[in-house]
Amino acid sequence: MDDAAIREHAEAMCEALVAGDVDRAIADFSDELRRNLGEVLALLPLPATEATVESVERGGSGFNVVLRLVSGTDEVQIQTRWKDRGGEPKVVEASHLSRIATTEPAVEGEAGEASVDSADPG
């Protein structure tokens, strides 16, 4: 398990989140995280419109990977901890690093007036 393999798995997770494919996104979650899936998914701004791998760093016996996820209302950074489980890289921890509220872009209404969706994000 090296940083290139970890980055590849993390990027696949990001692509799955943007595609809305939660099953594929959690494919690399450890059994422990799957048992607490609701708590982990609550960290993520879904549906995500953008997801990128910010950094991959070796730390102790695993890797720390920071993901940047963007939705229509939030931009968050999630730190994931990856370890070797049965010869495969698996996410064993996920924690919230930061959250920034964003606003939806203005949408032209039928009368030509700009409107913004004012739905409460949380």
N, C-alpha and C positions, 0 to 999 in steps of 0.2 A: 504494500500500500504506500503510494507516494503522492506528493501534492498534485501531480498531473491527473492521477486517477481520481483523487478526491474532487478536484475542480470539475472534471468531466461529469461525475455523478451529481455534484451541486448544480451545474448548469442544466443538466437534464431535469432536475427538480424544478428549477426556475422556469424552464420551458413548459413543463406540465402545469405549473400554477397559472401561467398566463393563458394556457389553452383551456383552463378550467377542469383539467383531468386530475382530480384529487387522488384517485386511486394510484395513478402513476407517480404523482408527487410524493406520496408516502411510501412508495416501494422500498426506499432505503431507510425507513424508520426501523429502529430496533423493536423487539417485542415489548420492551418496557414502555416505549413511547406510544406504541399502538394501543396499549391498555389505557393510556390517558390521552387518547386522540383528541377529545373535545377541548382539553386545556391547551394542547399544542395548536390546534387549528384556530383557537380564539386569538392567538398571537398574530395571525396572518390577516392582512387586509384583503379580503376576498369579495368580489372577484378582483384579481390583480390584473393591471393593464401593462405593467412592466416589472421585470424581476431580473436582477443581476447579481453576480458574485463579486462582492467588493474586495474580499481578501481571503487568502488561504495561508494559514501559518501552522507549522508544527508546534505542538505544545504537549510536553510530556509523552504519554503513550498514544496520543491521538493528534487530531488536527482541529483547529478552530477556524470555522468558516463564517464570514459575515455576509449575509444576504441583504440586499436592498430591494424592498417590495413597494410598489406604488399601486394605489387604487384611485378611484375618482375622488376620494375624500381624505386619504391618508398616505403618508410615505413613512415606512418603518424600516428599521435595521434590526435584523434578528441574528443573534450569534448561535450557530449550531456547532455541536461538538461531535466529531466523527471518530469512530474507532473500528478496528478490525473485529468482525464477528463472523466466525466460520469462514475466513478467507475473503469476506466481502466487506467493503466500507459501509457502515451503518451510522445513522444519526442516533446518538445516545442521549443528547440533551439539546434543548432549544430554549433560548431566553431572549427577552425583549431588551434591546439596547436603546432605541430612541423611536419617537413617533412625532411626526410633524403633520398637522392638519393642512390639507390643501383644499382648494375650491374647485368645483366643476367649472370648465370653460363656459362662457356665455353661449347660449343657443339662440339663434334667430327665431322669434315667434312668427306666427302667420301675419301679424300686423306690422312686422318689421322691427318690433321692439325686442331688445335683448332680455332674456330671462335666465335665471339661474335656479336650478333645482335646490330647494331649501330643506330637503329631507334631513332629519337629524341622523348623523352618522353612527350614533351609538346609543 
